[in-house]
Amino acid sequence: MHEFTMTTSYAYAPHLDYDPERYEGVTLKRGIAWVFDVVMIAMLCALILPFTAFTGIFFFPFLMLVVGFIYRWFTLANGSSTWGMRLMGIRFRDHRGAPLSSGLALAHTLGYSISIAMPPLQLISIILMLVTERGQGLTDLVLGTEAVNIYH
């Protein structure tokens, strides 16, 4: 009989076949969380506008991209989920089942930001979330991350 030894402090990341509830409804929850996060980012940008002497209105999409980048990186690095994801009860984990490190959170945020800046990539990512068995987007597949239900 073989003894199983954990090599990390994180729980084993179960395969979809063993724990399908962990992925149930995650794609829809990610969509709702994304809407919540975009509203949060827009509100943060609106709070920043007076500090730009309202010139930020002329580059508001860029401001949203920069503030969104900081928001996503900060929240993913400190809990593996954005505030919208926390509200929806989902979080990211790496290929070992561990929470995202700051570096992986940065890489995920960079991948997401590139996808947002290039609509065809974002469309591919959305389609992948809808058709892959674990609901992974383009950045998730490249980095080996996945979004899972926190509670099931």
N, CA and C atoms as a LAMMPS dump frame, in Angstrom:
ITEM: TIMESTEP
0
ITEM: NUMBER OF ATOMS
456
ITEM: BOX BOUNDS ff ff ff
-5.0000000000000000e+02 5.0000000000000000e+02
-5.0000000000000000e+02 5.0000000000000000e+02
-5.0000000000000000e+02 5.0000000000000000e+02
ITEM: ATOMS id mol type element x y z
1 1 1 N 0.839 -1.164 0
2 1 2 C 0 0 0
3 1 3 C 0.895 1.241 0
4 2 1 N 0.574 2.208 -0.857
5 2 2 C 1.368 3.438 -0.964
6 2 3 C 0.837 4.489 -0.006
7 3 1 N 1.753 5.197 0.587
8 3 2 C 1.371 6.283 1.494
9 3 3 C 1.394 7.596 0.719
10 4 1 N 0.337 8.377 0.86
11 4 2 C 0.251 9.672 0.188
12 4 3 C 0.871 10.735 1.083
13 5 1 N 1.81 11.491 0.545
14 5 2 C 2.476 12.538 1.305
15 5 3 C 2.236 13.87 0.613
16 6 1 N 1.779 14.838 1.37
17 6 2 C 1.58 16.185 0.831
18 6 3 C 2.931 16.872 0.733
19 7 1 N 3.212 17.474 -0.421
20 7 2 C 4.463 18.189 -0.582
21 7 3 C 4.288 19.689 -0.381
22 8 1 N 3.052 20.136 -0.301
23 8 2 C 2.775 21.544 -0.041
24 8 3 C 1.753 21.633 1.075
25 9 1 N 1.527 22.842 1.549
26 9 2 C 0.546 23.03 2.614
27 9 3 C -0.872 23.175 2.072
28 10 1 N -1.028 23.108 0.761
29 10 2 C -2.347 23.292 0.159
30 10 3 C -2.996 21.946 -0.109
31 11 1 N -4.304 21.962 -0.059
32 11 2 C -5.049 20.735 -0.335
33 11 3 C -4.863 20.338 -1.798
34 12 1 N -4.928 19.062 -2.053
35 12 2 C -4.835 18.545 -3.408
36 12 3 C -5.956 19.129 -4.255
37 13 1 N -5.612 19.584 -5.444
38 13 2 C -6.601 20.151 -6.362
39 13 3 C -7.343 19.008 -7.041
40 14 1 N -8.599 18.772 -6.682
41 14 2 C -9.32 17.627 -7.249
42 14 3 C -9.612 17.819 -8.732
43 15 1 N -9.591 16.749 -9.464
44 15 2 C -9.933 16.782 -10.873
45 15 3 C -11.45 16.91 -11.004
46 16 1 N -11.881 17.471 -12.097
47 16 2 C -13.3 17.699 -12.337
48 16 3 C -14.131 16.432 -12.134
49 17 1 N -13.595 15.29 -12.547
50 17 2 C -14.339 14.033 -12.404
51 17 3 C -14.627 13.7 -10.944
52 18 1 N -13.784 14.144 -10.041
53 18 2 C -13.939 13.806 -8.631
54 18 3 C -14.742 14.839 -7.846
55 19 1 N -14.789 16.073 -8.329
56 19 2 C -15.439 17.129 -7.569
57 19 3 C -16.132 18.139 -8.501
58 20 1 N -17.129 17.69 -9.256
59 20 2 C -17.76 18.59 -10.224
60 20 3 C -18.466 19.78 -9.587
61 21 1 N -18.885 19.672 -8.328
62 21 2 C -19.571 20.796 -7.671
63 21 3 C -18.661 22.013 -7.55
64 22 1 N -17.364 21.771 -7.497
65 22 2 C -16.413 22.87 -7.362
66 22 3 C -16.477 23.819 -8.567
67 23 1 N -16.937 23.323 -9.717
68 23 2 C -16.981 24.122 -10.942
69 23 3 C -18.399 24.515 -11.347
70 24 1 N -19.381 24.029 -10.631
71 24 2 C -20.783 24.248 -10.993
72 24 3 C -21.153 25.733 -10.951
73 25 1 N -21.598 26.258 -12.078
74 25 2 C -22.061 27.642 -12.168
75 25 3 C -20.965 28.693 -12.143
76 26 1 N -19.707 28.279 -12.179
77 26 2 C -18.599 29.226 -12.051
78 26 3 C -18.569 30.234 -13.202
79 27 1 N -18.856 29.796 -14.416
80 27 2 C -18.802 30.719 -15.555
81 27 3 C -19.814 31.843 -15.39
82 28 1 N -21.026 31.524 -15.009
83 28 2 C -22.04 32.555 -14.777
84 28 3 C -21.634 33.462 -13.618
85 29 1 N -21.125 32.861 -12.556
86 29 2 C -20.681 33.651 -11.401
87 29 3 C -19.543 34.592 -11.782
88 30 1 N -18.638 34.122 -12.65
89 30 2 C -17.552 34.992 -13.112
90 30 3 C -18.112 36.176 -13.887
91 31 1 N -19.133 35.933 -14.691
92 31 2 C -19.754 37.017 -15.458
93 31 3 C -20.388 38.065 -14.553
94 32 1 N -21.12 37.608 -13.551
95 32 2 C -21.757 38.529 -12.606
96 32 3 C -20.696 39.275 -11.798
97 33 1 N -19.662 38.564 -11.38
98 33 2 C -18.565 39.196 -10.632
99 33 3 C -17.879 40.251 -11.488
100 34 1 N -17.716 39.967 -12.78
101 34 2 C -17.079 40.921 -13.691
102 34 3 C -17.889 42.217 -13.756
103 35 1 N -19.213 42.106 -13.86
104 35 2 C -20.069 43.302 -13.891
105 35 3 C -19.902 44.099 -12.604
106 36 1 N -19.934 43.418 -11.467
107 36 2 C -19.742 44.084 -10.177
108 36 3 C -18.395 44.803 -10.137
109 37 1 N -17.337 44.115 -10.594
110 37 2 C -15.995 44.704 -10.575
111 37 3 C -15.892 45.915 -11.499
112 38 1 N -16.506 45.844 -12.662
113 38 2 C -16.475 46.987 -13.592
114 38 3 C -17.167 48.189 -12.957
115 39 1 N -18.282 47.968 -12.282
116 39 2 C -18.978 49.065 -11.591
117 39 3 C -18.086 49.635 -10.493
118 40 1 N -17.422 48.766 -9.722
119 40 2 C -16.509 49.229 -8.672
120 40 3 C -15.371 50.068 -9.262
121 41 1 N -14.793 49.595 -10.35
122 41 2 C -13.69 50.305 -10.998
123 41 3 C -14.169 51.649 -11.537
124 42 1 N -15.357 51.678 -12.135
125 42 2 C -15.914 52.938 -12.639
126 42 3 C -16.137 53.929 -11.501
127 43 1 N -16.605 53.435 -10.354
128 43 2 C -16.804 54.325 -9.2
129 43 3 C -15.466 54.863 -8.687
130 44 1 N -14.454 54.007 -8.649
131 44 2 C -13.125 54.46 -8.244
132 44 3 C -12.598 55.526 -9.214
133 45 1 N -12.806 55.301 -10.496
134 45 2 C -12.37 56.283 -11.504
135 45 3 C -13.114 57.601 -11.349
136 46 1 N -14.404 57.527 -11.034
137 46 2 C -15.187 58.751 -10.819
138 46 3 C -14.647 59.521 -9.615
139 47 1 N -14.199 58.808 -8.591
140 47 2 C -13.604 59.462 -7.429
141 47 3 C -12.255 60.098 -7.766
142 48 1 N -11.547 59.525 -8.723
143 48 2 C -10.237 60.031 -9.131
144 48 3 C -10.363 61.264 -10.04
145 49 1 N -11.444 61.367 -10.802
146 49 2 C -11.607 62.453 -11.786
147 49 3 C -11.307 63.849 -11.239
148 50 1 N -11.808 64.24 -10.08
149 50 2 C -11.49 65.592 -9.592
150 50 3 C -9.991 65.82 -9.402
151 51 1 N -9.241 64.758 -9.092
152 51 2 C -7.802 64.891 -8.891
153 51 3 C -7.047 65.04 -10.211
154 52 1 N -7.726 64.837 -11.332
155 52 2 C -7.125 65.046 -12.649
156 52 3 C -7.6 66.37 -13.239
157 53 1 N -8.244 67.212 -12.398
158 53 2 C -8.871 68.462 -12.861
159 53 3 C -9.886 68.141 -13.963
160 54 1 N -10.508 66.978 -13.839
161 54 2 C -11.534 66.468 -14.752
162 54 3 C -11.031 66.231 -16.173
163 55 1 N -9.721 66.312 -16.393
164 55 2 C -9.181 65.971 -17.716
165 55 3 C -9.251 64.459 -17.954
166 56 1 N -9.425 63.7 -16.861
167 56 2 C -9.56 62.252 -16.979
168 56 3 C -10.75 61.828 -17.822
169 57 1 N -11.702 62.726 -17.996
170 57 2 C -12.863 62.435 -18.85
171 57 3 C -12.403 62.137 -20.273
172 58 1 N -11.325 62.837 -20.709
173 58 2 C -10.848 62.685 -22.078
174 58 3 C -10.086 61.379 -22.308
175 59 1 N -9.615 60.752 -21.245
176 59 2 C -8.93 59.465 -21.379
177 59 3 C -9.519 58.446 -20.403
178 60 1 N -10.844 58.529 -20.22
179 60 2 C -11.52 57.671 -19.253
180 60 3 C -11.311 56.173 -19.507
181 61 1 N -11.377 55.704 -20.769
182 61 2 C -11.12 54.265 -20.98
183 61 3 C -9.72 53.846 -20.508
184 62 1 N -8.718 54.689 -20.748
185 62 2 C -7.366 54.391 -20.285
186 62 3 C -7.306 54.407 -18.758
187 63 1 N -7.987 55.379 -18.163
188 63 2 C -8.051 55.461 -16.703
189 63 3 C -8.694 54.195 -16.136
190 64 1 N -9.765 53.741 -16.768
191 64 2 C -10.427 52.495 -16.336
192 64 3 C -9.465 51.311 -16.439
193 65 1 N -8.682 51.268 -17.505
194 65 2 C -7.733 50.17 -17.695
195 65 3 C -6.663 50.182 -16.603
196 66 1 N -6.12 51.368 -16.296
197 66 2 C -5.066 51.469 -15.28
198 66 3 C -5.62 51.174 -13.882
199 67 1 N -6.733 51.803 -13.53
200 67 2 C -7.33 51.57 -12.208
201 67 3 C -7.782 50.112 -12.101
202 68 1 N -8.344 49.569 -13.17
203 68 2 C -8.767 48.17 -13.18
204 68 3 C -7.597 47.223 -12.99
205 69 1 N -6.458 47.547 -13.59
206 69 2 C -5.265 46.723 -13.444
207 69 3 C -4.823 46.68 -11.978
208 70 1 N -4.753 47.837 -11.38
209 70 2 C -4.328 47.916 -9.971
210 70 3 C -5.336 47.202 -9.07
211 71 1 N -6.614 47.461 -9.309
212 71 2 C -7.688 46.828 -8.52
213 71 3 C -7.602 45.31 -8.608
214 72 1 N -7.496 44.786 -9.837
215 72 2 C -7.465 43.33 -10.023
216 72 3 C -6.217 42.723 -9.391
217 73 1 N -5.058 43.324 -9.653
218 73 2 C -3.82 42.768 -9.122
219 73 3 C -3.848 42.758 -7.591
220 74 1 N -4.246 43.879 -7.008
221 74 2 C -4.292 43.973 -5.551
222 74 3 C -5.249 42.943 -4.946
223 75 1 N -6.455 42.842 -5.5
224 75 2 C -7.441 41.924 -4.92
225 75 3 C -7.084 40.458 -5.182
226 76 1 N -6.555 40.155 -6.363
227 76 2 C -6.171 38.763 -6.643
228 76 3 C -4.972 38.333 -5.809
229 77 1 N -4.049 39.251 -5.575
230 77 2 C -2.865 38.92 -4.779
231 77 3 C -3.194 38.781 -3.293
232 78 1 N -4.328 39.327 -2.876
233 78 2 C -4.722 39.292 -1.463
234 78 3 C -6.026 38.531 -1.277
235 79 1 N -6.052 37.293 -1.713
236 79 2 C -7.247 36.484 -1.511
237 79 3 C -7.658 35.683 -2.732
238 80 1 N -6.906 35.77 -3.822
239 80 2 C -7.171 35.005 -5.051
240 80 3 C -8.528 35.282 -5.668
241 81 1 N -9.113 36.426 -5.33
242 81 2 C -10.396 36.791 -5.94
243 81 3 C -10.584 38.296 -5.855
244 82 1 N -11.303 38.811 -6.846
245 82 2 C -11.684 40.216 -6.8
246 82 3 C -12.852 40.349 -5.829
247 83 1 N -13.235 41.57 -5.517
248 83 2 C -14.378 41.754 -4.612
249 83 3 C -15.653 41.175 -5.212
250 84 1 N -15.811 41.281 -6.522
251 84 2 C -16.971 40.676 -7.182
252 84 3 C -16.96 39.166 -7.07
253 85 1 N -15.795 38.572 -7.227
254 85 2 C -15.676 37.118 -7.099
255 85 3 C -15.98 36.668 -5.671
256 86 1 N -15.518 37.449 -4.699
257 86 2 C -15.801 37.113 -3.293
258 86 3 C -17.297 37.157 -3.033
259 87 1 N -17.947 38.162 -3.587
260 87 2 C -19.396 38.297 -3.451
261 87 3 C -20.116 37.077 -4.043
262 88 1 N -19.572 36.546 -5.138
263 88 2 C -20.186 35.403 -5.815
264 88 3 C -19.703 34.055 -5.275
265 89 1 N -18.778 34.052 -4.33
266 89 2 C -18.319 32.806 -3.718
267 89 3 C -17.379 31.993 -4.581
268 90 1 N -16.556 32.667 -5.39
269 90 2 C -15.57 31.96 -6.213
270 90 3 C -14.194 32.582 -5.988
271 91 1 N -13.166 31.814 -6.333
272 91 2 C -11.797 32.312 -6.232
273 91 3 C -10.942 31.581 -7.253
274 92 1 N -9.777 32.15 -7.535
275 92 2 C -8.819 31.496 -8.415
276 92 3 C -7.896 30.609 -7.602
277 93 1 N -7.351 29.609 -8.254
278 93 2 C -6.296 28.795 -7.677
279 93 3 C -5.337 28.42 -8.802
280 94 1 N -4.116 28.096 -8.428
281 94 2 C -3.13 27.71 -9.435
282 94 3 C -3.265 26.22 -9.752
283 95 1 N -2.365 25.7 -10.558
284 95 2 C -2.459 24.303 -10.997
285 95 3 C -2.267 23.295 -9.869
286 96 1 N -1.764 23.739 -8.725
287 96 2 C -1.608 22.853 -7.566
288 96 3 C -2.767 22.978 -6.586
289 97 1 N -3.675 23.914 -6.85
290 97 2 C -4.776 24.15 -5.929
291 97 3 C -4.484 25.249 -4.929
292 98 1 N -3.342 25.894 -5.059
293 98 2 C -2.932 26.944 -4.126
294 98 3 C -3.513 28.297 -4.536
295 99 1 N -3.685 29.199 -3.576
296 99 2 C -4.089 30.569 -3.918
297 99 3 C -3.031 31.209 -4.821
298 100 1 N -3.439 32.221 -5.565
299 100 2 C -2.504 32.89 -6.458
300 100 3 C -1.45 33.662 -5.66
301 101 1 N -0.211 33.521 -6.07
302 101 2 C 0.858 34.34 -5.505
303 101 3 C 0.733 35.739 -6.109
304 102 1 N 1.463 36.687 -5.558
305 102 2 C 1.436 38.04 -6.108
306 102 3 C 1.91 38.054 -7.558
307 103 1 N 2.941 37.27 -7.85
308 103 2 C 3.453 37.2 -9.22
309 103 3 C 2.455 36.585 -10.186
310 104 1 N 1.795 35.521 -9.76
311 104 2 C 0.794 34.892 -10.626
312 104 3 C -0.427 35.795 -10.764
313 105 1 N -0.788 36.509 -9.695
314 105 2 C -1.881 37.478 -9.773
315 105 3 C -1.534 38.585 -10.773
316 106 1 N -0.277 39.027 -10.775
317 106 2 C 0.177 40.033 -11.732
318 106 3 C 0.091 39.493 -13.157
319 107 1 N 0.562 38.268 -13.367
320 107 2 C 0.509 37.656 -14.697
321 107 3 C -0.934 37.488 -15.16
322 108 1 N -1.82 37.067 -14.261
323 108 2 C -3.227 36.89 -14.62
324 108 3 C -3.857 38.235 -14.975
325 109 1 N -3.541 39.259 -14.193
326 109 2 C -4.072 40.598 -14.458
327 109 3 C -3.539 41.132 -15.78
328 110 1 N -2.278 40.896 -16.077
329 110 2 C -1.696 41.332 -17.338
330 110 3 C -2.381 40.629 -18.511
331 111 1 N -2.57 39.321 -18.394
332 111 2 C -3.264 38.572 -19.447
333 111 3 C -4.679 39.07 -19.653
334 112 1 N -5.389 39.302 -18.562
335 112 2 C -6.755 39.828 -18.648
336 112 3 C -6.752 41.202 -19.315
337 113 1 N -5.822 42.074 -18.917
338 113 2 C -5.769 43.432 -19.457
339 113 3 C -5.463 43.431 -20.947
340 114 1 N -4.578 42.547 -21.371
341 114 2 C -4.286 42.421 -22.803
342 114 3 C -5.533 41.962 -23.546
343 115 1 N -6.258 40.997 -22.97
344 115 2 C -7.497 40.514 -23.596
345 115 3 C -8.544 41.612 -23.702
346 116 1 N -8.676 42.416 -22.655
347 116 2 C -9.652 43.508 -22.674
348 116 3 C -9.275 44.55 -23.726
349 117 1 N -7.98 44.803 -23.87
350 117 2 C -7.507 45.795 -24.833
351 117 3 C -7.636 45.301 -26.281
352 118 1 N -7.726 43.988 -26.462
353 118 2 C -7.844 43.393 -27.798
354 118 3 C -9.117 42.552 -27.832
355 119 1 N -10.235 43.139 -28.241
356 119 2 C -11.534 42.444 -28.186
357 119 3 C -11.577 41.035 -28.776
358 120 1 N -10.863 40.731 -29.878
359 120 2 C -10.913 39.336 -30.345
360 120 3 C -10.384 38.343 -29.309
361 121 1 N -9.353 38.735 -28.575
362 121 2 C -8.833 37.851 -27.528
363 121 3 C -9.844 37.676 -26.4
364 122 1 N -10.54 38.743 -26.06
365 122 2 C -11.556 38.644 -25.011
366 122 3 C -12.708 37.749 -25.462
367 123 1 N -13.091 37.855 -26.721
368 123 2 C -14.147 36.995 -27.263
369 123 3 C -13.719 35.522 -27.209
370 124 1 N -12.473 35.247 -27.587
371 124 2 C -11.952 33.878 -27.509
372 124 3 C -11.983 33.394 -26.065
373 125 1 N -11.596 34.263 -25.137
374 125 2 C -11.582 33.897 -23.724
375 125 3 C -12.983 33.562 -23.226
376 126 1 N -13.962 34.364 -23.599
377 126 2 C -15.352 34.116 -23.183
378 126 3 C -15.846 32.789 -23.758
379 127 1 N -15.556 32.554 -25.018
380 127 2 C -15.979 31.289 -25.646
381 127 3 C -15.331 30.11 -24.924
382 128 1 N -14.054 30.23 -24.618
383 128 2 C -13.369 29.151 -23.893
384 128 3 C -14.019 28.897 -22.534
385 129 1 N -14.399 29.967 -21.82
386 129 2 C -15.057 29.791 -20.521
387 129 3 C -16.369 29.029 -20.664
388 130 1 N -17.024 29.231 -21.786
389 130 2 C -18.313 28.573 -22.009
390 130 3 C -18.172 27.116 -22.447
391 131 1 N -17.052 26.758 -23.082
392 131 2 C -16.952 25.416 -23.654
393 131 3 C -15.958 24.489 -22.957
394 132 1 N -15.037 25.013 -22.157
395 132 2 C -14.095 24.118 -21.472
396 132 3 C -14.757 23.533 -20.233
397 133 1 N -14.374 22.316 -19.871
398 133 2 C -15.061 21.641 -18.773
399 133 3 C -14.835 22.309 -17.422
400 134 1 N -13.744 23.051 -17.272
401 134 2 C -13.484 23.757 -16.016
402 134 3 C -13.782 25.25 -16.116
403 135 1 N -14.359 25.692 -17.246
404 135 2 C -14.733 27.09 -17.408
405 135 3 C -13.543 28.037 -17.447
406 136 1 N -12.421 27.578 -17.987
407 136 2 C -11.217 28.394 -18.026
408 136 3 C -11.18 29.29 -19.252
409 137 1 N -10.783 30.54 -19.022
410 137 2 C -10.594 31.479 -20.112
411 137 3 C -9.198 31.346 -20.694
412 138 1 N -8.884 32.191 -21.669
413 138 2 C -7.59 32.141 -22.349
414 138 3 C -6.423 32.32 -21.369
415 139 1 N -6.495 33.327 -20.517
416 139 2 C -5.429 33.562 -19.542
417 139 3 C -5.304 32.384 -18.582
418 140 1 N -6.435 31.823 -18.159
419 140 2 C -6.418 30.665 -17.262
420 140 3 C -5.688 29.489 -17.905
421 141 1 N -5.988 29.233 -19.169
422 141 2 C -5.359 28.103 -19.851
423 141 3 C -3.86 28.317 -20.013
424 142 1 N -3.455 29.543 -20.316
425 142 2 C -2.027 29.841 -20.47
426 142 3 C -1.289 29.691 -19.144
427 143 1 N -1.893 30.175 -18.049
428 143 2 C -1.223 30.181 -16.747
429 143 3 C -1.494 28.938 -15.891
430 144 1 N -2.463 28.126 -16.284
431 144 2 C -2.807 26.953 -15.486
432 144 3 C -3.644 27.289 -14.267
433 145 1 N -4.378 28.393 -14.327
434 145 2 C -5.242 28.783 -13.215
435 145 3 C -6.678 28.385 -13.527
436 146 1 N -7.502 28.42 -12.494
437 146 2 C -8.922 28.147 -12.685
438 146 3 C -9.711 28.824 -11.578
439 147 1 N -10.949 29.159 -11.897
440 147 2 C -11.856 29.715 -10.913
441 147 3 C -12.712 28.569 -10.369
442 148 1 N -12.885 28.537 -9.046
443 148 2 C -13.649 27.464 -8.409
444 148 3 C -14.593 28.064 -7.364
445 149 1 N -15.622 27.321 -7.049
446 149 2 C -16.507 27.705 -5.959
447 149 3 C -15.755 27.577 -4.653
448 150 1 N -15.924 28.537 -3.785
449 150 2 C -15.278 28.48 -2.471
450 150 3 C -15.987 27.446 -1.611
451 151 1 N -17.305 27.466 -1.641
452 151 2 C -18.099 26.543 -0.831
453 151 3 C -18.904 25.638 -1.76
454 152 1 N -18.997 24.403 -1.434
455 152 2 C -19.856 23.491 -2.195
456 152 3 C -20.307 22.35 -1.317
